Amino acid sequence: MIRNTIQKKSLLSPVLVPLPLGTIRPRGWLRNQLQIQANGLSGHLDEFWPDVRDSGWIGGDSDGWERGPYWLDGLVPLAFLLGDARLEAKARHWMEYILSHQREDGWLGPIKAKRSGNWYGPAYDPWPVFVFLKALTQYAETTGEPRAIPAMTRFLQGLDVRIDETPLFEWSRYRWQDLMLSIFWLYDRAPQAWLLELAAKIHSQGFGWRAHFADFKYLDKTPPEACGMEAHAPNNAMGIKAPGVWYRFSHDPEDRESVFHILEMLDRYHGQATGMFSGDEHLAGKHPSQGIELCAVVEYMFSLEVLCSVLGESILADRLEEIAFNALPATFSPDMWAHQYDQQPNQVICRIAEDRIYTSNGPAANIFGLEPHFGCCTANMHQGWPKFVSHLWMRVPPTGAISEGLAAVAYAPCQIVTEVGGTPVLLDVDTAYPFSEEVRISLRAPLRRRFPLFLRIPAWAIEASISVGNEKARSCVAGQYLRLEREWRGETTITLRLPMRPRFERRYNNAIAVHRGPLLYALKIAEEWRQIGGKLPHADWEVLPAGKWNYALNIDAKQPANSLTFERGSIGEQPFSPEGAPVRVNVKGRPVSEWKIEHNAAGTPPASPVRSDSPLEELTLIPYGCTNLRITEFPTLA
């Protein structure tokens, strides 16, 4: 009877529909950031790293598991967002080889996959293909590749039979929701009942993320004996979206609400000031020297981008910006030729260390390099910035009382060239956000057309205002989308002002973290970089402190904002660097002598308030994403 039931089932339409890849073009500092990425590891990894250069996915004898598809999943959007012919040619080469070598049984990619030098698992492991299909759907949207839908259809038909014999296992069992995205993508374009039957089968074999968090047992740092896949940080980052993705099929409001419960559980027990949760490699509690894996950062961002589409809640986009502007850039060297496996909110030293604080990661997990600890992050890190660009704005589908429109999900300089109701529309977003409070949107429509714009007002933007053309500015309600509907013709300028007031968050051991707008601020620590391996430009580095870091802040308890002075400078070539930070904060503090390095990490922040006899010093805080070494959670002085 499952067939009859599913034939009557329909997928819920997402509240917001992502625009096809290439519709949004980065501008200003954001384009420059993508260019830095293209000039760094992302644009050159296939030229020297064996796991991509000699990948089994393109007929080589190296890794034939997840690493090639991971790189491709970031390369495709990076190449086409920049319009970079060199990178586009690389993407086409990979796609041409994989699509032209599809097996008769529909399988895409290698079988008996080689993983990091070792043969891995059963002959047919579907997990890496989940990642390839994400890359393929993006490629098809921007190139119109005619083989994409037939190739996906053949693969899924073969998988439908294969998982009856060998159900989802290991990584594919925990990451089923990433395949569900591709199944739903295909169904939305070529609806066939068997696709929904396959979706139901996949869901029944996959790990139950909703049930897992309904009875959440990981309430502290994961002990070694409990380091299973359900406590693995990237699995959790991917699993966040699982109930929301399945909600399109189930129509069950409890699936929808489960998303917010998952976020609450991870924040309550493992939340970090960056908006991330700890996991080095497994869930690690709230201590600010615990790490978070780069794979988890980019996967959490992608989960939020998916959920922003399906559910349309502005609070999800607030979190997306928080991670994108803080945790994402902080885990790379400023030139993006090196990255960390783990970053730490209180990160005062990055070196190879046998004595370490992590739950299960190895001695090299927080150095900067080509392949620190495991190479999964080397392969997977590339999707972060490009997918953020491609989800800045989304289409609002027509419903009942609302005609088709556009929604600003996140803010950054960009240009959108699209149509609304058949009318060409061009939007230019001119802003230095998140380093400034003003966002100017120029909308051009050559034909008279009435449609709504939905502009997200962040929850922190108290007393935000909007002005349209020469009209008087009016106030906006924080924490929701502002609906702006009118008849558009010619060019109209919309100016959003999003006041960024300092916010102080109490954290671990009563320490404080300083926020302003979407940015988190951290102590700028003098640093010494020591090359310990590899060769330039893709070398391995330890980063050691060249100055004091163990400060308590002098914060006025009654009027804390008066303790800070903000200074804004220009946005340079590398804004996410200690030297190029566009915003700085001046604050006073005193060293706390008993706060020392423990297990090669900053020790637990002394419980606030603390006393210190040392003289007051002028300290500089910069955006978290601009730091390599930092203190983010500070004790405060008595």
C-alpha positions as CSV (number, residue, x, y, z in Angstrom):
1,M,0.0,0.0,0.0
2,I,3.0,2.3,0.2
3,R,2.7,3.1,-3.5
4,N,-0.9,4.3,-3.3
5,T,-0.1,6.4,-0.2
6,I,2.9,8.0,-1.8
7,Q,1.2,8.7,-5.1
8,K,-1.2,11.0,-3.2
9,K,1.7,12.7,-1.4
10,S,3.2,16.0,-2.6
11,L,6.2,17.9,-1.4
12,L,5.6,21.0,0.5
13,S,6.9,24.0,-1.4
14,P,9.8,25.7,0.4
15,V,9.0,29.2,1.8
16,L,11.9,30.6,-0.2
17,V,13.4,29.2,-3.3
18,P,17.2,29.5,-3.9
19,L,18.1,31.2,-7.2
20,P,20.0,29.3,-9.8
21,L,23.7,29.4,-9.4
22,G,25.1,32.4,-11.1
23,T,22.0,34.6,-10.6
24,I,23.8,36.3,-7.7
25,R,27.2,37.7,-8.4
26,P,29.5,38.8,-5.5
27,R,30.8,42.3,-5.5
28,G,33.2,44.4,-3.3
29,W,34.9,42.7,-0.4
30,L,32.9,39.5,-1.0
31,R,34.1,39.1,-4.6
32,N,37.6,39.8,-3.4
33,Q,37.3,37.1,-0.7
34,L,36.3,34.5,-3.4
35,Q,39.2,35.6,-5.5
36,I,41.6,35.0,-2.6
37,Q,40.0,31.6,-2.3
38,A,40.5,30.9,-6.1
39,N,44.1,32.1,-5.8
40,G,44.7,29.8,-2.8
41,L,44.1,26.1,-2.1
42,S,40.7,25.9,-3.7
43,G,41.9,27.0,-7.2
44,H,45.0,24.9,-7.2
45,L,44.4,21.8,-5.0
46,D,44.0,19.5,-8.1
47,E,47.4,20.5,-9.4
48,F,49.5,19.0,-6.5
49,W,47.4,17.2,-3.9
50,P,47.3,13.5,-4.9
51,D,43.8,12.8,-3.4
52,V,42.3,15.3,-6.0
53,R,45.0,15.4,-8.7
54,D,45.0,11.6,-9.0
55,S,41.4,11.0,-7.8
56,G,39.7,7.7,-8.7
57,W,36.8,9.8,-9.8
58,I,38.7,10.9,-12.9
59,G,40.5,7.6,-13.5
60,G,43.4,8.0,-11.2
61,D,44.8,5.6,-8.6
62,S,44.4,7.8,-5.5
63,D,41.4,8.5,-3.3
64,G,38.2,7.4,-4.9
65,W,35.9,8.1,-1.9
66,E,34.7,11.5,-0.7
67,R,37.6,13.9,-1.3
68,G,37.2,14.5,-5.1
69,P,33.4,15.2,-4.8
70,Y,34.0,17.4,-1.8
71,W,36.4,19.6,-3.7
72,L,34.1,19.6,-6.7
73,D,31.1,20.7,-4.6
74,G,33.0,23.9,-3.7
75,L,34.8,24.3,-7.0
76,V,31.7,24.4,-9.2
77,P,30.0,27.4,-7.4
78,L,33.4,29.2,-7.0
79,A,34.2,28.9,-10.6
80,F,30.9,30.1,-12.0
81,L,30.3,32.8,-9.4
82,L,33.7,34.4,-10.4
83,G,33.3,33.6,-14.1
84,D,36.8,32.2,-13.9
85,A,37.5,30.4,-17.2
86,R,40.4,28.4,-15.7
87,L,38.3,27.1,-12.8
88,E,35.2,26.5,-15.1
89,A,37.4,24.3,-17.3
90,K,38.5,22.2,-14.3
91,A,34.8,21.7,-13.3
92,R,33.9,20.7,-16.9
93,H,36.7,18.2,-17.0
94,W,35.6,16.5,-13.9
95,M,31.9,16.5,-14.9
96,E,32.7,15.3,-18.4
97,Y,34.7,12.3,-17.1
98,I,32.2,11.3,-14.5
99,L,29.1,11.6,-16.6
100,S,30.7,9.8,-19.6
101,H,31.9,7.0,-17.4
102,Q,28.5,6.2,-15.7
103,R,28.2,2.4,-15.3
104,E,25.5,0.4,-17.0
105,D,23.8,-0.2,-13.6
106,G,23.6,3.6,-13.1
107,W,26.5,3.9,-10.6
108,L,28.4,7.2,-10.7
109,G,32.0,7.2,-9.7
110,P,34.4,4.5,-8.7
111,I,33.4,1.2,-7.1
112,K,35.5,-0.4,-4.4
113,A,36.6,3.1,-3.5
114,K,40.1,3.8,-2.4
115,R,40.1,6.0,0.7
116,S,43.3,7.8,1.7
117,G,45.5,5.0,0.6
118,N,43.4,2.1,1.8
119,W,40.6,0.2,0.2
120,Y,37.4,1.1,1.9
121,G,34.2,-0.8,2.8
122,P,31.7,-2.6,0.4
123,A,32.2,-2.3,-3.3
124,Y,29.3,0.2,-3.5
125,D,29.4,3.0,-0.9
126,P,26.8,5.6,-1.8
127,W,28.0,8.3,0.5
128,P,30.5,10.0,-1.8
129,V,27.9,10.0,-4.6
130,F,25.6,12.0,-2.3
131,V,28.2,14.8,-2.4
132,F,28.8,14.5,-6.2
133,L,25.0,14.9,-6.8
134,K,25.1,18.2,-4.9
135,A,27.9,19.4,-7.2
136,L,26.0,18.1,-10.2
137,T,22.8,19.9,-9.4
138,Q,24.7,23.2,-9.1
139,Y,26.5,22.5,-12.4
140,A,23.2,21.7,-14.2
141,E,21.6,24.9,-12.9
142,T,24.3,27.2,-14.3
143,T,25.3,25.3,-17.5
144,G,22.0,23.6,-18.5
145,E,23.9,20.3,-18.7
146,P,21.4,18.0,-20.5
147,R,22.9,14.8,-19.1
148,A,22.4,15.7,-15.4
149,I,18.8,14.7,-15.0
150,P,19.1,11.4,-16.9
151,A,22.3,10.5,-15.0
152,M,20.7,11.2,-11.6
153,T,17.7,9.2,-12.6
154,R,19.7,6.2,-13.6
155,F,21.8,6.4,-10.5
156,L,18.8,6.7,-8.1
157,Q,17.0,3.8,-9.9
158,G,20.0,1.6,-9.4
159,L,20.4,2.7,-5.8
160,D,16.7,2.0,-5.1
161,V,17.4,-1.7,-5.9
162,R,20.8,-1.8,-4.3
163,I,19.7,-0.6,-0.8
164,D,17.2,-3.4,-0.6
165,E,20.2,-5.7,-0.5
166,T,22.7,-3.5,1.3
167,P,20.9,-0.8,3.4
168,L,22.5,2.5,4.1
169,F,25.5,2.0,6.4
170,E,28.1,4.1,8.3
171,W,28.4,7.6,6.8
172,S,25.5,7.3,4.3
173,R,23.2,6.3,7.2
174,Y,24.0,9.4,9.1
175,R,24.0,11.7,6.1
176,W,20.9,10.6,4.3
177,Q,19.4,14.1,4.3
178,D,22.1,15.2,1.8
179,L,20.8,12.6,-0.7
180,M,17.2,13.7,0.0
181,L,18.1,17.2,-1.2
182,S,19.0,15.7,-4.6
183,I,16.0,13.5,-4.8
184,F,13.7,16.4,-4.1
185,W,15.7,18.6,-6.6
186,L,15.0,16.0,-9.2
187,Y,11.3,15.5,-8.2
188,D,10.7,19.3,-8.4
189,R,11.9,19.2,-12.0
190,A,10.7,15.7,-13.1
191,P,8.1,14.5,-10.7
192,Q,7.7,10.7,-10.6
193,A,6.1,8.7,-7.8
194,W,9.0,6.3,-7.5
195,L,11.2,9.1,-6.3
196,L,9.0,9.7,-3.3
197,E,9.0,6.0,-2.6
198,L,12.8,6.0,-2.7
199,A,12.7,9.0,-0.4
200,A,10.6,7.1,2.1
201,K,12.9,4.1,1.9
202,I,16.0,6.3,2.5
203,H,14.4,8.0,5.5
204,S,13.5,4.6,7.0
205,Q,17.1,3.4,6.7
206,G,18.7,6.7,7.9
207,F,19.7,7.7,11.4
208,G,16.8,9.3,13.3
209,W,18.2,12.8,14.1
210,R,14.9,14.1,15.4
211,A,14.5,11.2,17.9
212,H,18.2,11.5,18.8
213,F,17.8,15.1,19.9
214,A,14.4,14.5,21.5
215,D,16.3,12.3,24.0
216,F,19.7,14.0,23.8
217,K,22.3,12.2,25.9
218,Y,25.4,14.2,25.0
219,L,25.3,16.8,27.7
220,D,29.0,17.4,28.3
221,K,32.4,16.7,26.7
222,T,32.1,13.3,25.0
223,P,34.2,10.6,26.8
224,P,36.4,8.5,24.6
225,E,34.3,5.4,24.9
226,A,31.3,7.2,23.6
227,C,32.8,8.8,20.5
228,G,30.4,7.3,18.0
229,M,29.0,8.6,14.8
230,E,26.1,10.3,16.4
231,A,28.5,12.5,18.5
232,H,30.7,13.3,15.4
233,A,30.7,17.1,14.8
234,P,30.2,17.2,11.0
235,N,27.5,14.5,11.2
236,N,25.7,16.7,13.6
237,A,26.2,19.8,11.4
238,M,24.7,17.9,8.5
239,G,22.0,16.3,10.7
240,I,20.7,19.7,11.8
241,K,18.8,20.0,8.6
242,A,17.4,16.5,8.5
243,P,14.0,17.1,10.1
244,G,13.6,20.3,8.0
245,V,14.4,18.5,4.8
246,W,12.0,15.7,5.7
247,Y,9.3,18.1,6.6
248,R,8.7,18.8,2.9
249,F,7.7,15.1,2.6
250,S,6.1,14.5,6.0
251,H,4.1,17.7,6.4
252,D,4.5,17.0,10.1
253,P,4.8,20.2,12.1
254,E,6.9,18.3,14.7
255,D,9.6,17.8,12.1
256,R,9.6,21.6,11.6
257,E,9.8,22.3,15.3
258,S,12.5,19.7,15.7
259,V,15.0,21.9,13.8
260,F,14.8,24.6,16.5
261,H,15.0,22.0,19.3
262,I,18.2,20.6,17.8
263,L,19.7,24.1,17.7
264,E,18.7,24.7,21.3
265,M,20.3,21.4,22.5
266,L,23.5,22.0,20.7
267,D,23.7,25.6,22.0
268,R,22.8,24.7,25.5
269,Y,25.4,21.9,25.9
270,H,28.1,22.6,23.3
271,G,27.4,26.1,22.0
272,Q,30.3,28.5,21.3
273,A,30.3,32.3,21.0
274,T,30.7,32.1,17.2
275,G,27.3,30.5,16.8
276,M,29.0,27.1,16.2
277,F,29.0,24.1,18.6
278,S,32.2,22.4,19.7
279,G,33.4,19.1,18.3
280,D,37.0,18.1,18.1
281,E,36.3,15.5,16.6
282,H,33.2,14.8,18.8
283,L,30.9,17.0,20.8
284,A,33.1,18.6,23.4
285,G,31.1,20.9,25.8
286,K,31.3,24.6,26.2
287,H,34.9,25.2,27.3
288,P,36.3,27.9,25.0
289,S,39.5,26.0,24.3
290,Q,37.7,23.1,22.8
291,G,37.8,23.1,19.1
292,I,35.4,22.9,16.2
293,E,36.2,21.1,12.9
294,L,36.3,23.1,9.7
295,C,34.0,20.5,8.0
296,A,31.4,21.2,10.7
297,V,31.6,24.9,10.0
298,V,30.9,24.6,6.3
299,E,28.3,21.9,6.8
300,Y,26.5,23.9,9.4
301,M,26.4,26.8,7.0
302,F,24.9,24.7,4.3
303,S,22.4,23.2,6.6
304,L,21.3,26.7,7.6
305,E,21.1,27.7,3.9
306,V,18.8,24.8,3.2
307,L,16.7,25.5,6.3
308,C,16.4,29.2,5.4
309,S,14.8,28.1,2.2
310,V,12.5,25.4,3.5
311,L,11.3,27.2,6.6
312,G,11.9,30.9,5.9
313,E,12.7,31.9,9.4
314,S,14.9,35.0,9.9
315,I,16.5,33.6,13.0
316,L,18.1,30.9,10.9
317,A,19.6,33.6,8.6
318,D,20.9,35.5,11.7
319,R,22.8,32.3,12.7
320,L,24.1,31.8,9.1
321,E,25.6,35.3,9.1
322,E,27.1,34.8,12.5
323,I,29.0,31.7,11.4
324,A,29.9,33.0,7.9
325,F,31.4,36.2,9.2
326,N,33.2,34.7,12.3
327,A,33.9,31.0,12.3
328,L,34.4,30.5,8.6
329,P,37.2,33.0,7.9
330,A,38.9,32.4,11.3
331,T,39.9,28.9,10.3
332,F,42.0,29.9,7.3
333,S,45.2,31.8,6.9
334,P,44.4,35.2,5.4
335,D,45.6,34.1,2.0
336,M,43.6,30.8,2.2
337,W,46.7,28.7,1.3
338,A,46.5,27.0,4.8
339,H,43.7,26.0,7.1
340,Q,43.1,24.4,10.5
341,Y,41.3,21.2,11.2
342,D,40.2,22.7,14.5
343,Q,39.7,26.3,15.5
344,Q,39.2,27.4,19.1
345,P,37.4,30.5,20.5
346,N,40.3,30.9,23.0
347,Q,43.2,30.0,20.7
348,V,46.5,31.2,22.1
349,I,48.8,28.7,20.5
350,C,48.8,26.4,17.4
351,R,51.4,23.7,17.5
352,I,51.8,20.0,17.3
353,A,51.1,18.7,20.8
354,E,50.9,15.2,22.2
355,D,49.3,16.7,25.4
356,R,46.0,18.2,24.1
357,I,42.6,19.1,25.1
358,Y,40.6,17.5,22.3
359,T,38.1,14.8,22.6
360,S,39.6,12.6,19.9
361,N,41.6,14.7,17.4
362,G,45.3,14.3,17.0
363,P,48.4,16.3,17.8
364,A,48.3,18.5,14.6
365,A,44.7,19.4,14.6
366,N,45.0,23.1,15.2
367,I,48.1,24.0,13.2
368,F,47.6,25.8,9.9
369,G,48.6,23.7,6.8
370,L,47.6,21.8,3.8
371,E,46.3,18.6,5.5
372,P,46.4,19.0,9.3
373,H,45.1,15.9,11.0
374,F,42.8,14.5,8.3
375,G,42.4,15.5,4.7
376,C,38.6,15.7,4.8
377,C,38.7,19.4,5.6
378,T,41.3,20.0,2.9
379,A,38.7,18.6,0.4
380,N,35.5,20.0,2.0
381,M,36.4,23.5,3.0
382,H,35.8,25.1,-0.4
383,Q,32.0,25.2,-0.3
384,G,31.7,27.8,2.5
385,W,32.0,31.2,0.8
386,P,30.6,30.2,-2.6
387,K,27.4,28.6,-1.2
388,F,27.0,31.6,1.1
389,V,27.0,33.9,-2.0
390,S,24.5,31.7,-3.8
391,H,22.0,31.9,-0.9
392,L,22.2,35.6,-0.1
393,W,18.9,36.3,-1.9
394,M,16.0,33.8,-2.7
395,R,12.8,33.9,-4.7
396,V,9.5,34.1,-2.8
397,P,7.0,31.9,-4.7
398,P,3.5,33.2,-5.2
399,T,1.0,32.1,-2.6
400,G,-2.6,33.2,-1.9
401,A,-2.3,36.9,-1.0
402,I,1.4,37.2,-1.9
403,S,2.6,37.6,-5.5
404,E,6.1,36.4,-6.6
405,G,8.9,38.4,-5.0
406,L,12.5,38.4,-3.8
407,A,13.9,38.0,-0.2
408,A,17.2,39.2,1.2
409,V,18.3,36.3,3.4
410,A,21.8,37.7,4.3
411,Y,23.6,40.9,3.5
412,A,26.9,41.4,1.6
413,P,27.9,43.3,-1.5
414,C,26.4,41.6,-4.6
415,Q,24.4,41.9,-7.8
416,I,21.3,39.9,-8.7
417,V,20.1,39.6,-12.3
418,T,16.8,37.8,-12.5
419,E,13.1,38.0,-13.5
420,V,10.1,38.5,-11.3
421,G,6.8,37.5,-12.9
422,G,8.5,37.7,-16.3
423,T,9.9,41.2,-15.8
424,P,13.7,41.6,-15.8
425,V,14.9,42.9,-12.5
426,L,18.4,43.9,-11.4
427,L,19.5,44.6,-7.9
428,D,22.8,46.0,-6.7
429,V,23.6,45.6,-3.1
430,D,26.2,48.2,-2.1
431,T,27.5,47.8,1.4
432,A,30.5,47.3,3.7
433,Y,28.3,45.1,5.9
434,P,29.1,43.3,8.3
435,F,31.8,46.0,8.9
436,S,29.2,48.8,8.6
437,E,25.6,49.5,9.5
438,E,24.2,50.6,6.1
439,V,23.0,48.5,3.3
440,R,22.0,50.3,0.0
441,I,19.9,48.3,-2.5
442,S,19.4,49.7,-6.0
443,L,16.5,48.0,-7.8
444,R,16.1,48.5,-11.5
445,A,13.0,47.3,-13.4
446,P,12.6,48.6,-17.0
447,L,8.9,47.7,-17.0
448,R,6.3,48.8,-14.4
449,R,5.8,45.8,-12.1
450,R,4.3,45.4,-8.7
451,F,5.9,42.8,-6.4
452,P,7.2,42.4,-2.9
453,L,10.7,42.6,-1.5
454,F,11.3,40.9,1.9
455,L,14.2,42.4,3.7
456,R,15.5,40.5,6.8
457,I,15.9,42.7,9.9
458,P,18.3,40.9,12.2
459,A,17.2,40.2,15.8
460,W,20.0,42.4,17.1
461,A,19.1,45.4,15.0
462,I,17.0,47.3,17.5
463,E,15.7,50.6,16.1
464,A,16.5,49.6,12.5
465,S,15.1,51.9,9.8
466,I,14.4,51.9,6.1
467,S,14.0,54.6,3.5
468,V,12.9,54.2,-0.1
469,G,14.0,56.9,-2.5
470,N,13.4,60.3,-1.0
471,E,10.8,59.1,1.4
472,K,11.2,59.7,5.1
473,A,12.9,56.8,7.0
474,R,10.6,54.6,9.0
475,S,11.3,52.1,11.7
476,C,11.5,48.3,11.2
477,V,10.8,45.5,13.6
478,A,13.9,43.4,14.5
479,G,13.9,39.7,14.1
480,Q,11.6,39.3,11.1
481,Y,11.4,40.0,7.4
482,L,10.1,43.4,6.4
483,R,7.6,43.2,3.5
484,L,8.1,46.1,1.1
485,E,5.6,45.9,-1.8
486,R,5.0,48.5,-4.4
487,E,5.0,49.1,-8.1
488,W,8.6,49.3,-9.3
489,R,9.8,51.1,-12.4
490,G,13.1,52.6,-13.4
491,E,15.6,52.8,-10.5
492,T,14.7,52.9,-6.9
493,T,17.2,53.1,-4.0
494,I,16.4,51.4,-0.7
495,T,18.6,52.2,2.3
496,L,18.6,50.0,5.4
497,R,20.2,51.1,8.6
498,L,21.0,48.3,11.0
499,P,22.3,49.8,14.3
500,M,25.1,47.8,15.7
501,R,25.2,48.2,19.4
502,P,27.7,46.3,21.6
503,R,26.2,43.2,23.2
504,F,27.8,41.2,26.1
505,E,27.2,37.5,26.4
506,R,27.9,35.6,29.6
507,R,29.8,32.4,28.7
508,Y,31.8,29.6,30.4
509,N,32.8,30.3,34.0
510,N,31.0,33.6,33.8
511,A,33.4,34.9,31.2
512,I,32.1,37.5,28.7
513,A,32.1,37.6,24.9
514,V,31.7,40.9,23.0
515,H,29.3,41.1,20.0
516,R,28.4,44.0,17.7
517,G,26.0,43.4,14.9
518,P,26.8,40.0,13.3
519,L,30.5,40.2,14.4
520,L,32.1,38.7,17.4
521,Y,35.3,40.4,18.8
522,A,38.4,38.9,20.1
523,L,41.8,40.0,21.5
524,K,44.4,40.7,18.8
525,I,47.5,38.7,20.0
526,A,51.0,39.2,18.6
527,E,52.0,36.1,16.7
528,E,55.0,34.3,15.3
529,W,54.5,31.9,12.4
530,R,57.0,29.0,12.1
531,Q,57.1,26.8,9.0
532,I,57.3,23.2,10.1
533,G,56.7,21.3,6.9
534,G,55.7,21.3,3.3
535,K,56.8,24.0,0.8
536,L,55.4,27.4,-0.1
537,P,52.8,28.3,-0.9
538,H,51.1,25.3,0.7
539,A,53.2,24.9,3.7
540,D,52.5,23.8,7.3
541,W,52.8,26.3,10.1
542,E,52.8,26.5,13.9
543,V,51.6,29.9,15.2
544,L,53.0,30.9,18.6
545,P,52.0,33.9,20.8
546,A,54.6,36.7,20.8
547,G,52.9,38.7,23.5
548,K,50.5,38.4,26.5
549,W,47.0,37.0,26.1
550,N,45.8,36.3,29.6
551,Y,43.8,39.5,30.2
552,A,40.6,40.3,32.2
553,L,38.6,43.1,30.8
554,N,37.7,46.3,32.7
555,I,34.0,46.5,32.0
556,D,31.6,49.0,33.7
557,A,29.0,46.7,35.1
558,K,26.3,49.4,35.0
559,Q,27.1,50.8,31.5
560,P,29.2,48.2,29.8
561,A,29.1,49.8,26.3
562,N,30.9,52.8,27.7
563,S,33.9,50.6,28.3
564,L,34.5,50.1,24.5
565,T,35.5,52.5,21.8
566,F,34.9,51.4,18.2
567,E,37.1,52.6,15.3
568,R,36.3,51.8,11.7
569,G,38.9,51.8,8.9
570,S,38.9,51.0,5.2
571,I,38.4,47.5,3.8
572,G,41.6,46.3,2.3
573,E,42.7,43.4,0.1
574,Q,42.6,40.9,3.1
575,P,39.9,42.2,5.5
576,F,40.0,38.9,7.3
577,S,43.5,39.3,8.7
578,P,44.9,40.8,11.9
579,E,46.5,43.7,9.9
580,G,43.5,44.2,7.6
581,A,40.7,44.2,10.2
582,P,38.3,47.0,9.1
583,V,37.0,47.5,12.7
584,R,38.8,47.7,15.9
585,V,37.7,48.0,19.5
586,N,39.7,49.8,22.2
587,V,39.2,48.5,25.8
588,K,41.2,48.3,29.0
589,G,42.3,45.2,30.9
590,R,44.8,43.7,33.2
591,P,46.9,40.5,32.9
592,V,45.8,37.7,35.2
593,S,48.9,35.8,36.2
594,E,47.2,32.6,37.3
595,W,45.6,32.1,33.9
596,K,48.1,30.0,32.0
597,I,48.4,27.5,29.1
598,E,47.2,24.0,30.0
599,H,47.3,21.0,27.7
600,N,48.7,23.3,25.0
601,A,45.6,25.5,25.1
602,A,44.4,28.5,27.1
603,G,43.3,27.2,30.5
604,T,39.8,27.7,31.9
605,P,39.1,31.4,32.2
606,P,39.3,32.4,35.9
607,A,35.8,32.8,37.4
608,S,34.6,36.4,37.1
609,P,35.0,38.8,38.7
610,V,38.7,38.5,39.2
611,R,41.3,40.7,40.9
612,S,44.7,41.7,39.4
613,D,47.4,44.0,40.8
614,S,48.9,44.5,37.3
615,P,48.6,48.0,35.7
616,L,45.7,48.7,33.3
617,E,46.7,48.3,29.7
618,E,45.1,49.5,26.4
619,L,43.9,46.4,24.5
620,T,42.7,46.0,20.9
621,L,39.9,43.7,19.9
622,I,39.2,42.9,16.3
623,P,36.6,40.8,14.6
624,Y,37.0,37.1,15.4
625,G,37.2,36.2,11.7
626,C,40.3,38.5,11.4
627,T,42.3,36.6,14.0
628,N,44.7,33.7,14.0
629,L,45.4,33.7,17.7
630,R,42.8,35.2,20.0
631,I,41.0,35.3,23.3
632,T,37.2,35.5,22.8
633,E,35.8,34.6,26.2
634,F,37.3,37.0,28.8
635,P,37.1,37.1,32.6
636,T,36.1,40.5,33.9
637,L,37.8,42.6,36.6
638,A,36.2,43.1,40.0
